[in-house]
Structure formats: C-alpha cells, structure tokens
Amino acid sequence: MFKSPPYFRFYMSKKGLHFEDSAYLDSLRQKKAIVPHIHWDGSIQFERLWDYYQEKGQKLFFPEKHNDGTLVEGDREIKTIEQLYGLRDGLFSKFDIVDVFKISTMAMQTADDLKTMAVAHCQYLQTQNIVYAETRFAPWYHAEQGKRGSVLTLDEVIGHSLEGFAEGREKTGVIVKPIICINREIDPEAAKEIVQAAVNFAECGVVGIDLACYEPSFPPEEFGEAFALTFNSHLKRTVHADEMVSPEEGRANLEIAINWLRADGISHGIHLYQNPDLVQLMIENKIRLESNPISNLTCGFIKRPGDLRLGQLAAAGVKVTINPDDPAMWKSGDLAHNLYLVGKAYGEGFIKKVRQNAIETAWGLSEKEKQELCGQI
C-alpha cells in the first residue's frame, strides 16, 4: 500500500545535515508558516542559554555520568559556549537526554525567567517566519528550583508562561498557544495533577495536553485516567506514540492513543503506514499526524526521510503536518530544514498540502483566523 518515495541525495556531516539546494532552502525559509509540534525547552537557542547563565553568574557543568553510566572524569565545568555546544552535540552519543535538556529547563524556574524565555521563544519563531505555534512543555520540569528555594506550583508555571507568551506576541506578533505535557516518568496520579492544571487554563490560552518523553518504559495505557479529565473540557489531546519503539509496540501504543485516550493528534507515528486499519481511523477521526523527520533521523529511529511514507499517508487522507520538534537540539533542525527533506522527497504539492493541514488542524484558531492565515500563507 505504501511504497518508498524516490531516493534523493542527502547526507549527515559533523555540521549536521547537508542541504545542497540552497535556493530551495531559502525559499522555504521565506514562507510564513505555523507549527503544531514544537517543544519550548528544545527550541531555546544555546546562545541565548549561554547569555542567561552568564548574566546570572551561574556555573554550568557537564553531567556526572555518561550514557553508559560511567562517571565523567576531570573538570566538569562548562567554561565556554563551544563546550556548551559539545553538550548538545553529545546528545544520545555521550549524555542522557534528560541531562542535556536540564540546561534549558533549569533556566526556566522562576516567574521572571519563564516570561523571559517565553519571549525568547517567540523571537526564535519570528526568525523562522512562524506566525503561530502550538508550543508544548512539561510544567513539572519548571517547578523544581524556585527563587530562594520557593517552588512554583503547576498553576503558577502555566500562568506565568501564558503571561510571557502574551508579552512575546506584543513584541513579535507571533501567537503561541501552549500544549501541556505529561512527562511519562512520573506517577500516573501526579499526571492527573498536571492535566488538572491544564484544564484550569483551558479558557485562558492552553489548547491541549500531550503525553511525552521516554516511550518504551511508560506505555500510554498508564495515563488513561489523566486523559479522561479532559473529556468534558475544550482541551485537545495528542500522544507521543510509535516514536522510540518497535513496529509491534508502536502499533499497540497507537491503538491505545486513538481508541482509549481519544487522541486528536499523534506525535511521530513512525510506523503508522504499516497499519492500514489505523490509517483509516486517523482519517475517519480527523486526527492530525505531527511528524518530525529530522528529529526521527537524528535520533536514529529512521534511516532516511522516506521511511515515514508521509507522501502516501497524505494522499490517503491523513492530516500530515511537518514540525521541528526540538530545533535547538538538532544540527540543522529548523522547520525549513524539515520541509526541505520532505519537499525533495515528495514535491512542492506535498509541501503545500502539509502547510494547509497545519492551519486546518490548529487547535487554538477560530475558523475566521484560519481563513485569514490561509490568505497570508
């Protein structure tokens, strides 16, 4: 049913993906866009984070342990921005993903810092010609180390973040509507606290919830009660499913996400094309597919962009969208780079379709706003 698209030339280098058609890449950068799937902590540029820690006079350190559990020897202090980039570049190969992401999450622990980084996020989106984003973050990670030892509540984290995104909109014109993530490693009872906090702000700008982070050890069925808290609210639901697991496990997680958690979006769905019955459910239930090609490629979950069969899924009627996921964490990981890869694989008609899908499936826009955006984009 789903055949591999024609091969096109690309390769990885120490500087990231190589894009030989610079004119095409530039043309994609110049087009206004919206993104349904981007992580706030994974999009704060490392230059901005370095400036933050320098301004605060706070020292940075490499993690205590490598990925394999062995201790990091020698001086662990990060003394230059080049070393900080080394931490990012060691993601997966040297360091645990949680340790790397702490560089950004620990810079977002107070009301002022949340607002500052919300504005920085809007400024980054502006540089990418992104006019609207459904940005996701896990408030649990931002309630760990408050100023003078005071810890922000989940409600405070979300409230201050919304204030920051409102300020960012005033300064940049970029609209950000948050999706609140459950970080899967927490207790399912704590997950209900996170969802309740999201529900509390359902009328104030929060548009959905998400189940994110390490998939293999924490299947979606553990969070059924938490997701059920949204069934009588305006919040939408998306699930990181079929990203880090085998095709068999991926199918099981997709089934639970669609049939039990009532997902309105599927984040990644790498092996979705292998399951025609689930493809049909995606179409019938108008569930958007939030695909992140460079993320999947960089993490080693696919060998080439065509492995996702996105062109065929879109042709079948799935609402495929293309997203940058954590662009600050990948070399050459911005939205334009992702669109470049799929555009070369599937053509300009596909690019037009996925851009339209992103608008049509946006959760925080009225029909009038969608029509206006279609006119702009």
ZAVO-825645 format. One record per residue: residue in one letter; x, y, z of N, C-alpha, C in turn. Coordinates in pm, whole numbers, padded with zeros to 5 digits, always signed. Atoms other than C-alpha are relative to their C-alpha. Layout:
N
AXYZXYZXYZ
...
//
This chain:
377
M+00082-00121+00000+00000+00000+00000+00086+00126+00000
F-00083-00118-00010+00274+00246+00094+00141-00032-00049
K-00132+00024+00058+00582+00240-00128+00097+00111+00039
S-00102-00099-00031+00909+00415-00058+00008+00103-00112
P-00009-00104+00103+00940+00753-00237+00131-00007-00074
P-00127-00001+00073+01209+00816-00495+00115+00050+00089
Y-00118-00038-00080+01558+00847-00346+00049+00137-00043
F-00067-00124+00033+01718+01190-00327+00124+00010+00088
R-00129-00004-00065+02065+01285-00220-00001+00088+00125
F-00026-00079-00121+02134+01397+00137+00100-00081+00081
Y-00091+00073-00085+02395+01311+00392+00025+00079+00129
M-00031-00061-00128+02496+01378+00752+00150+00030+00004
S-00140-00034-00024+02819+01556+00839+00013+00043+00145
K-00020-00046-00137+02973+01680+01163-00077+00129+00028
K+00075-00123-00015+02788+02005+01099-00150-00022-00013
G+00142+00031+00013+02455+01827+01062-00034-00047-00140
L+00044+00040+00133+02250+01751+00753+00055+00096-00105
H-00049-00081+00112+02382+01874+00420-00116+00027-00095
F+00107-00041+00090+02140+02070+00201+00064+00065-00123
E-00075-00048+00115+02284+02108-00147-00076+00103-00083
D+00081-00096+00077+01994+02310-00296-00032+00120+00090
S+00014-00113-00092+02043+02635-00102-00113+00094-00042
A+00106-00089+00047+01800+02830-00321-00136-00051+00047
Y+00126+00059-00045+01519+02588-00236-00017+00018+00150
L+00006-00017-00145+01604+02602+00134-00035+00144+00035
D+00029-00141-00026+01599+02982+00127-00145+00033-00031
S+00140-00026+00037+01261+02982-00047-00095-00051+00109
L+00083+00053-00108+01119+02766+00233+00009+00087+00125
R-00017-00089-00115+01261+02997+00498-00084+00127-00013
Q+00069-00127+00023+01088+03295+00340-00152-00012+00009
K+00145+00020-00005+00741+03141+00358-00050+00001+00144
K+00061+00002-00132+00523+03213+00658-00058-00139+00027
A+00044+00135-00033+00422+02902+00847-00059-00004+00140
I+00041+00028-00137+00255+02760+01155+00046-00141+00035
V-00046+00132-00041+00370+02462+01360-00086-00053+00114
P+00079+00063-00106+00154+02225+01566+00086-00072+00106
H-00081+00083-00091+00450+02047+01732+00140+00059+00012
I-00133-00048-00034+00746+02224+01889+00011+00006+00151
H-00021+00000-00144+00891+02186+02238+00072+00129+00040
W-00057-00127-00047+00967+02507+02426+00144-00018+00047
D-00136+00017-00054+01270+02375+02616+00098-00048-00106
G-00088+00047+00107+01406+02219+02297+00019+00100-00112
S-00013-00100+00106+01383+02540+02096+00071+00126+00048
I-00076-00114-00048+01567+02789+02321+00143-00013-00053
Q-00132+00009+00063+01884+02865+02127+00111+00000+00104
F-00106+00016-00099+02207+02773+02304+00076+00131+00024
E-00061-00131-00023+02348+03123+02252-00078+00076+00105
R+00085-00069-00099+02051+03258+02449+00019-00062+00138
L-00021+00066-00128+02102+03000+02722+00135+00037+00059
W-00133-00039-00048+02472+03082+02745-00004+00141+00059
D+00012-00138-00050+02390+03452+02783-00075+00003+00133
Y+00078+00004-00125+02134+03370+03051+00088-00039+00118
Y-00082+00046-00111+02378+03176+03266+00114+00098+00031
Q-00103-00100-00022+02647+03440+03216-00056+00120+00076
E+00063-00113-00067+02409+03717+03320-00031-00031+00146
K+00034+00040-00137+02306+03524+03631+00123-00034+00083
G-00121+00039-00071+02663+03436+03719-00006-00143+00051
Q+00017+00139-00040+02562+03070+03743+00092-00090-00082
K-00088+00092+00068+02809+02797+03660-00078-00116-00062
L+00057+00116+00070+02727+02517+03418+00098-00117+00010
F-00085+00118-00013+02854+02162+03446-00048-00110-00094
F+00035+00121+00071+02867+01854+03231-00066-00097+00098
P+00063+00097-00089+02656+01566+03368+00103-00081+00079
E-00090+00081-00081+02807+01346+03638+00034-00132-00067
K-00019+00132+00061+02765+01034+03426-00022+00006-00150
H+00024+00020+00142+02786+00928+03064-00126-00083-00019
N+00117+00082+00034+02503+00748+02886+00011-00142+00054
D-00018+00138-00041+02654+00414+02980+00015-00016+00151
G-00008+00007-00145+02663+00500+03349+00137+00027+00059
T-00134-00027-00051+03037+00563+03374+00012+00147+00040
L-00017-00136-00050+03150+00874+03561+00075+00087-00099
V-00073-00097+00081+03258+01185+03370+00121+00046+00081
E-00123-00031-00074+03619+01240+03471+00049+00141-00030
G-00063-00131+00020+03814+01563+03512-00091+00115+00039
D+00074-00122-00030+03685+01918+03538-00130+00001-00080
R+00129+00007+00068+03312+01912+03459-00059+00138-00029
E+00057-00132+00022+03261+02287+03449+00003+00037-00149
I+00010-00048+00138+03143+02425+03114+00041+00146+00001
K-00058-00134-00011+03356+02736+03065-00013+00082-00127
T+00013-00074+00126+03292+02830+02702-00128-00045-00071
I+00120+00037+00075+02997+02832+02466+00028-00119-00092
E-00035+00116+00082+03186+02583+02248-00018-00129+00078
Q+00021+00117-00084+03181+02339+02539-00149-00027+00019
L+00144+00017-00014+02810+02403+02580-00058-00068-00124
Y+00043+00067+00122+02756+02310+02216+00043-00147+00002
G-00045+00139-00012+02959+01996+02292-00096-00085+00080
L+00101+00072-00078+02698+01901+02548-00117-00037-00088
R+00111+00028+00091+02423+01933+02291+00039-00105-00104
D-00043+00092+00105+02627+01750+02028+00023-00141+00054
G-00015+00132-00061+02677+01466+02277-00131-00065+00036
L+00132+00058-00026+02304+01407+02299-00008-00138-00064
F+00010+00140+00039+02246+01030+02276+00136-00071-00007
S-00128+00067+00016+02610+00956+02190+00082-00001+00129
K-00077-00008-00124+02753+01068+02526-00086+00017+00125
F+00074-00040-00118+02488+01208+02757-00148-00034-00011
D+00143+00029-00007+02135+01126+02868-00079+00123-00044
I+00079-00109+00055+01867+01336+02700-00054+00090+00110
V+00053-00080-00110+01725+01448+03036+00106+00097+00052
D-00109-00085-00048+02065+01583+03146+00024+00117-00094
V-00022-00107+00097+02103+01783+02824-00113+00102+00006
F+00113-00092-00003+01754+01930+02843-00005+00082+00129
K-00002-00077-00124+01818+02044+03201+00065+00136-00019
I-00062-00129+00028+02033+02322+03055-00107+00106-00025
S+00107-00095+00027+01715+02486+02932-00105+00002+00110
T+00106+00000-00100+01462+02373+03193+00042+00068+00129
M-00045-00065-00124+01677+02494+03483+00017+00151-00017
A+00001-00144+00025+01684+02837+03318-00142+00054-00005
M+00142-00036+00007+01304+02843+03344-00071-00045+00127
Q+00050+00046-00129+01233+02800+03716-00069+00109+00082
T+00064-00109-00072+01107+03144+03827-00097+00070-00092
A+00098-00073+00080+00826+03369+03713+00069+00087-00104
D-00070-00088+00093+01067+03619+03558+00070-00078-00110
D-00073+00078+00100+01272+03351+03385-00095-00065-00099
L+00099+00058+00091+00963+03181+03241-00046+00104-00102
K+00044-00106+00091+00848+03512+03096+00110+00036-00099
T-00113-00035+00088+01194+03592+02959+00018-00104-00110
M-00021+00106+00098+01226+03254+02789-00120-00017-00092
A+00117+00001+00087+00871+03275+02656+00017+00104-00111
V-00027-00104+00100+00965+03600+02481+00110-00048-00095
A-00109+00052+00084+01288+03436+02357-00052-00104-00099
H+00059+00100+00089+01081+03151+02213-00074+00069-00115
C+00072-00073+00105+00858+03395+02026+00098+00066-00097
Q-00101-00063+00087+01167+03575+01895+00063-00103-00093
Y-00053+00105+00088+01307+03245+01766-00101-00033-00110
L+00103+00032+00099+00977+03164+01594-00007+00109-00107
Q+00003-00112+00095+00981+03509+01435+00112-00012-00103
T-00111+00015+00095+01324+03439+01283-00028-00109-00103
Q+00032+00110+00091+01175+03128+01123-00125+00026-00083
N+00123-00036+00072+00872+03312+00978-00119-00083+00046
I+00111+00075-00058+00646+03107+01206-00090+00100+00072
V+00091-00101-00054+00340+03319+01287-00090-00055+00109
Y+00085+00064-00101+00155+03067+01507+00061-00135+00036
A-00056+00127-00044+00279+02777+01717-00079-00055+00118
E+00056+00069-00117+00123+02522+01949+00118-00065+00071
T-00125+00034-00067+00421+02501+02178-00027-00082+00124
R+00025+00089-00114+00442+02222+02430+00114+00004+00100
F-00099+00009-00107+00618+02198+02762-00060-00075+00118
A+00040+00077-00118+00606+01989+03079+00020+00086+00124
P-00016-00090-00114+00538+02221+03376+00067-00064+00120
W-00066+00072-00109+00665+01953+03614+00148+00033+00005
Y-00144-00028+00007+01020+02030+03495+00032+00144+00040
H-00024-00141-00031+00975+02400+03572-00043+00036+00142
A+00040-00023-00140+00867+02359+03933+00097-00070+00093
E-00100+00076-00076+01193+02217+04067+00087+00086+00090
Q-00100-00078-00071+01405+02505+04187-00035+00148-00005
G+00045-00138+00003+01226+02831+04256+00097+00094+00068
K-00087-00102-00057+01389+03154+04360+00001-00009+00153
R-00019+00009-00144+01528+03144+04716-00064-00125+00058
G+00049+00128-00050+01413+02786+04747-00150-00020-00013
S+00144+00018+00016+01046+02854+04681-00027-00068-00133
V+00031+00077+00120+00896+02615+04426-00133+00047-00057
L+00124-00040+00066+00639+02732+04175-00097-00117-00006
T+00101+00103+00020+00312+02541+04161-00020-00022-00149
L+00027+00027+00141+00197+02385+03836-00085+00112-00059
D+00083-00110+00047-00070+02654+03804+00082+00126-00022
E-00085-00119+00015+00190+02926+03859+00090-00011-00123
V-00085+00019+00117+00420+02779+03595-00079+00030-00128
I+00080-00021+00120+00142+02773+03337-00044+00145-00011
G+00046-00139+00003+00010+03115+03435+00109+00097-00041
H-00111-00089+00036+00349+03287+03416+00044-00022-00145
S-00035+00029+00139+00422+03113+03087-00095+00069-00097
L+00099-00068+00085+00099+03245+02937+00025+00151-00002
E-00033-00143-00004+00194+03594+03053+00120+00030-00091
G-00118-00019+00083+00531+03555+02883-00031-00011-00148
F+00036+00014+00141+00380+03434+02558-00083+00119-00048
A+00076-00121+00036+00139+03729+02564+00095+00117-00024
E-00100-00104+00020+00436+03963+02604+00077-00023-00129
G-00070+00033+00123+00615+03780+02325-00082+00034-00123
R+00087-00035+00113+00316+03830+02098+00001+00150-00024
E-00003-00145+00015+00318+04203+02168+00128+00047-00069
K-00129-00043+00053+00686+04225+02076+00028-00052-00141
T-00036+00065+00126+00692+03991+01776-00117-00022-00095
G+00116+00033+00081+00337+03937+01653-00026-00149-00009
V+00014+00146+00006+00385+03560+01696-00099-00048+00107
I+00100+00056-00093+00093+03374+01855+00048-00138+00046
V-00034+00131-00057+00180+03085+02088-00115-00047+00088
K+00102+00064-00083-00087+02856+02232+00061-00128+00058
P-00071+00114-00060+00057+02606+02483-00079-00131-00002
I+00046+00137-00027+00007+02231+02495+00078-00048+00122
I-00064+00040-00125+00078+02094+02842+00035-00149-00003
C-00049+00138+00009+00289+01777+02854-00002-00070+00135
I-00026+00093-00109+00275+01488+03094+00134-00064-00029
N-00128+00070+00017+00633+01369+03139-00017-00141+00055
R+00046+00136-00026+00580+00994+03132+00062-00067+00122
E-00068+00072-00108+00829+00901+03405-00063+00025+00136
I+00061-00029-00129+00607+01048+03677-00112-00099+00029
D+00109+00086-00043+00345+00860+03876-00130+00041-00069
P+00127-00035+00065+00005+00840+03700-00088+00092+00083
E+00077-00092-00084-00151+01016+04000+00051+00143-00017
A-00056-00133+00024+00087+01308+03951-00039+00051-00138
A+00043-00039+00135-00009+01305+03583-00137+00066+00005
K+00132-00061-00011-00364+01384+03687+00008+00143+00052
E-00020-00137-00048-00237+01691+03873+00038+00092-00116
I-00042-00080+00116-00070+01812+03554-00119+00030-00091
V+00115-00020+00088-00383+01760+03347-00101+00095+00062
Q+00094-00091-00066-00599+01934+03606+00047+00144-00010
A-00055-00135+00015-00366+02232+03594-00025+00052-00142
A+00028-00040+00138-00405+02237+03215-00147+00035-00018
V+00144-00026+00008-00784+02218+03249-00032+00136+00061
N+00024-00128-00066-00770+02517+03484+00024+00118-00092
F-00034-00109+00092-00628+02724+03198-00057-00023-00140
A+00056+00033+00131-00840+02579+02917-00070+00120-00064
E+00066-00119+00053-01020+02913+02879+00095+00119-00010
C-00096-00111-00007-00702+03120+02906+00113-00012-00102
G-00102+00011+00104-00495+03000+02612+00058-00138-00019
V-00048+00138+00016-00395+02639+02680-00096-00075-00091
V+00087+00064+00100-00524+02429+02390+00000-00152+00008
G-00001+00145-00002-00428+02072+02474+00096-00058+00101
I-00096+00073-00080-00237+01808+02664+00073-00100-00089
D-00085+00091+00077+00034+01571+02547+00063-00099+00096
L-00077+00100-00074+00197+01252+02671+00135-00011-00069
A-00131-00013+00065+00570+01293+02608+00108-00073+00079
C-00122+00056-00060+00922+01176+02698+00014-00149-00031
Y-00051+00133+00037+01059+00819+02714-00113-00101-00013
E+00115+00085+00030+00805+00592+02548+00014-00147+00042
P-00005+00145-00020+00939+00234+02588-00043-00049+00139
S+00027+00047-00136+00910+00209+02967-00134+00047+00056
F+00121-00060-00055+00589+00408+03006-00109+00006-00108
P+00101+00005+00106+00311+00296+02767-00119+00089+00032
P+00108-00098-00019+00008+00522+02717-00114-00048+00089
E+00114+00048-00081-00241+00296+02897+00012+00038+00147
E-00018-00039-00140-00089+00403+03230-00061+00136+00030
F+00043-00138-00021-00229+00753+03177-00145+00022-00045
G+00139-00009+00043-00590+00676+03083-00084+00090+00090
E+00079-00081-00092-00736+00835+03396+00034+00148-00013
A-00040-00140+00017-00534+01153+03345-00064+00059-00126
F+00058-00050+00124-00651+01189+02985-00151+00016+00012
A+00146-00006-00015-01012+01124+03090-00045+00132+00062
L+00035-00127-00061-01004+01451+03286-00028+00108-00103
T+00021-00100+00105-01010+01638+02955-00125-00026-00083
F+00109+00039+00090-01308+01458+02803-00117+00098+00001
N+00109-00097-00008-01555+01723+02922+00051+00144-00004
S-00057-00134+00011-01327+02019+02854+00021+00035-00147
H-00029-00042+00137-01226+02217+02547+00139-00045-00045
L-00137+00038+00034-00875+02071+02556+00005-00114-00100
K-00029+00108+00092-00747+01858+02272+00108-00090+00060
R-00094+00098-00053-00524+01554+02322+00093-00050-00111
T-00096+00061+00090-00206+01440+02150+00091-00091+00080
V-00080+00102-00069+00024+01150+02232+00127-00027-00081
H-00122+00049+00061+00390+01081+02157-00011-00153-00004
A+00022+00144+00014+00330+00732+02021+00071-00052-00124
D-00070+00064+00112+00525+00495+01795+00116+00087-00046
E-00119-00080+00031+00842+00705+01817+00126-00079+00030
M-00125+00058-00047+01102+00507+02013-00007-00152+00015
V+00026+00142-00026+00969+00152+01995-00003-00080-00129
S+00008+00088+00116+00945-00148+01764-00133+00020-00072
P+00127-00014+00071+00675-00160+01496-00118-00064+00074
E+00108+00068-00074+00474-00404+01711-00044+00082+00119
E+00033-00085-00115+00495-00188+02022-00063+00131-00046
G+00055-00123+00053+00427+00117+01810-00146-00015-00036
R+00140+00023+00034+00106-00032+01678-00087-00002+00125
A+00077+00009-00125-00012-00115+02031-00020+00138+00061
N+00011-00134-00059+00062+00238+02152-00090+00091-00081
L+00088-00078+00085-00112+00393+01854-00146-00037+00024
E+00137+00046-00024-00422+00181+01913-00055+00057+00130
I+00044-00052-00129-00440+00286+02278-00021+00151-00007
A+00012-00146+00012-00380+00652+02194-00128+00039-00073
I+00116-00034+00082-00655+00654+01931-00131-00044+00066
N+00127+00057-00046-00918+00429+02087-00032+00026+00146
W+00023-00014-00143-00870+00482+02460+00022+00143+00048
L-00030-00136-00045-00708+00821+02509-00068+00105-00087
R+00076-00089+00090-00919+00971+02226+00090+00110-00056
A-00098-00096+00051-00619+01138+02065-00057+00079-00116
D+00029-00088+00114-00679+01435+01838+00124+00020-00085
G-00127-00009+00071-00313+01424+01737+00089-00116+00038
I-00103+00102-00026-00041+01162+01707+00135+00063-00030
S-00135-00054+00016+00314+01282+01763+00093-00112-00046
H-00097+00091+00063+00557+01092+01536-00068-00110-00081
G+00065+00105+00078+00375+00768+01438+00088-00054-00111
I-00100+00038+00100+00685+00636+01262-00044-00118-00085
H+00041+00119+00075+00533+00301+01163-00148+00000-00035
L+00144-00008+00027+00178+00424+01108-00035-00061-00135
Y+00030+00045+00137+00195+00344+00735-00012-00152-00009
Q+00005+00146+00002+00234-00027+00820-00135-00054+00047
N+00127+00041-00061-00117-00034+00973-00117+00067-00069
P+00108-00063+00076-00389+00042+00715-00127+00025+00082
D+00120-00021-00081-00666-00001+00974+00014+00123+00089
L-00023-00118-00083-00509+00263+01199+00004+00127-00086
V+00003-00112+00094-00454+00489+00898-00144+00043-00024
Q+00141-00031+00023-00827+00465+00832-00063+00068+00121
L+00052-00065-00121-00905+00554+01194+00049+00144+00010
M-00053-00136+00000-00677+00858+01167-00083+00089-00093
I+00077-00076+00098-00871+00969+00859-00142+00025+00049
E+00140-00011-00043-01219+00899+00998-00015+00095+00119
N+00009-00082-00120-01148+01074+01329+00070+00135-00013
K-00067-00128+00029-00961+01365+01166+00112+00028+00100
I-00114-00011-00091-00655+01301+01383+00121+00047-00078
R-00117-00050+00072-00356+01505+01276+00123-00082+00036
L-00129+00066-00021-00017+01341+01236+00106+00108+00011
E-00103-00100-00025+00258+01556+01388+00136-00065-00024
S-00125+00067+00038+00562+01430+01201+00119+00092+00019
N-00122-00075-00031+00916+01537+01290+00119-00071-00065
P-00098+00082+00074+01150+01399+01020+00144+00012+00049
I-00141-00014-00040+01486+01547+01129+00022-00053+00140
S-00009+00058-00134+01422+01455+01491+00012-00152-00009
N-00003+00146+00016+01350+01094+01388+00130-00046-00063
L-00123+00035+00070+01653+01091+01159+00121+00014+00094
T-00112-00027-00089+01893+01244+01414+00006-00099+00115
C+00006+00095-00112+01777+01012+01691+00024-00144-00044
G-00028+00134+00050+01834+00711+01466-00121-00090-00010
F+00121+00081+00007+01472+00597+01457-00037-00035-00144
I+00017+00030+00142+01469+00610+01075+00136+00019-00068
K-00125-00013+00074+01748+00584+00815-00006+00109-00104
R+00018-00104+00102+01604+00825+00559-00143+00054+00013
P+00133-00060-00015+01305+01063+00544-00113-00083-00062
G+00103+00079+00069+01121+00834+00302-00053-00116+00081
D+00047+00111-00084+01095+00567+00572-00135+00029+00065
L+00125-00037-00067+00799+00760+00714-00121-00012-00093
R+00108+00013+00100+00592+00726+00391-00103+00112+00012
L+00092-00111-00026+00444+01070+00453-00081+00040-00122
G+00073-00036+00122+00352+01138+00091-00120-00089-00022
Q+00110+00094+00018+00140+00827+00072-00107+00015+00106
L+00098-00022-00106-00022+00892+00407-00085+00123-00030
A+00074-00122+00034-00118+01243+00297-00095-00025-00117
A+00085+00030+00115-00251+01114-00034-00120-00084+00039
A+00110+00084-00048-00465+00862+00155-00103+00081+00079
G+00094-00084-00073-00623+01146+00354+00039+00031+00143
V-00047-00032-00134-00420+01161+00676+00044+00146+00003
K-00039-00141-00016-00373+01519+00802+00145+00008+00048
V-00143-00002-00031+00007+01511+00789+00046+00144+00019
T-00065-00129-00021+00192+01809+00939+00149-00024+00021
I-00146+00011-00013+00568+01873+00937+00047+00099+00105
N-00037-00078-00119+00739+02002+01251+00147-00014+00034
P-00143+00004-00036+01082+02081+01401+00029-00070+00132
D-00016+00073-00127+01025+01909+01741+00086+00079+00099
D-00094-00069-00091+01336+02034+01931+00113+00062-00082
P-00096-00048+00098+01517+02252+01677+00135+00044+00056
A-00129-00041-00058+01785+02380+01917+00090-00119+00030
M-00075+00120-00035+01891+02022+01987+00057-00073-00121
W-00049+00067+00121+01945+01911+01628+00081+00098-00083
K-00071-00082+00096+02207+02048+01392-00086+00010-00126
S+00086-00021+00117+02010+02200+01104-00137-00062+00024
G+00127+00061-00038+01678+02125+01271-00120+00091-00007
D+00112-00093+00007+01459+02426+01192-00110-00053-00091
L+00113+00044+00082+01121+02395+01023+00037-00007-00148
A-00036-00002+00142+01265+02491+00683+00083-00121-00038
H-00081+00118+00029+01518+02208+00706-00087-00125-00012
N+00092+00114+00007+01239+01958+00775-00081+00004-00128
L+00078-00013+00124+01031+02092+00488+00086-00030-00122
Y-00093+00028+00111+01337+02070+00261+00005-00151-00027
L-00015+00145+00018+01375+01697+00322-00125-00062-00061
V+00122+00062+00053+01011+01611+00260-00037+00061-00135
G+00026-00061+00130+00984+01859-00026+00079-00067-00110
K-00082+00070+00098+01272+01690-00206-00051-00142-00024
A+00048+00137+00015+01114+01351-00143-00135-00006-00070
Y+00139+00012+00045+00752+01430-00231-00048+00113-00091
G+00039-00106+00092+00743+01755-00427-00071+00118+00064
E+00056-00125-00051+00601+02104-00390-00148-00014+00033
G+00142+00022-00032+00241+01981-00395-00018-00053+00142
F+00004+00053-00136+00311+01789-00075+00024+00111+00101
I-00028-00111-00090+00461+02099+00089-00124+00088+00017
K+00122-00082-00007+00150+02298+00003-00106-00069+00084
K+00102+00076-00072-00070+02023+00145+00027+00000+00150
V-00028+00010-00143+00108+01988+00479-00009+00138+00067
R+00016-00135-00054+00115+02366+00526-00148+00031+00021
Q+00144-00018-00014-00259+02373+00467-00055-00084+00114
N+00044+00087-00110-00308+02078+00705+00030+00063+00136
A-00038-00062-00128-00125+02266+00980-00101+00108+00039
I+00100-00103-00029-00372+02552+00951-00134-00062+00034
E+00132+00060-00019-00681+02334+00923-00012-00072+00134
T+00007+00079-00124-00590+02126+01230+00048+00078+00122
A-00044-00081-00115-00473+02415+01452-00111+00004+00104
W+00099+00010-00107-00647+02385+01788-00035+00134+00062
G+00022-00127-00069-00621+02744+01903-00044+00113-00089
L+00042-00103+00095-00752+02927+01598-00147-00017-00036
S+00138+00004+00047-01107+03018+01505-00001-00022-00150
E+00010+00021+00144-01236+02943+01158+00034+00127-00077
K-00034-00127+00064-01205+03313+01073+00151+00021-00003
E-00146-00015-00007-00842+03318+01190+00070-00096-00096
K-00058+00096+00094-00769+03007+00986-00010+00051-00144
Q+00018-00054+00135-00911+03170+00674+00098+00114-00026
E-00094-00112+00016-00700+03480+00735+00142-00052-00018
L-00133+00057+00012-00387+03268+00782+00021-00065-00136
C-00011+00061+00135-00461+03076+00462+00031+00106-00102
G-00026-00110+00092-00465+03410+00286+00143+00048+00008
Q-00138-00044-00017-00125+03500+00432+00101-00104-00049
I-00098+00107+00019+00041+03163+00388-00014-00068-00135
//
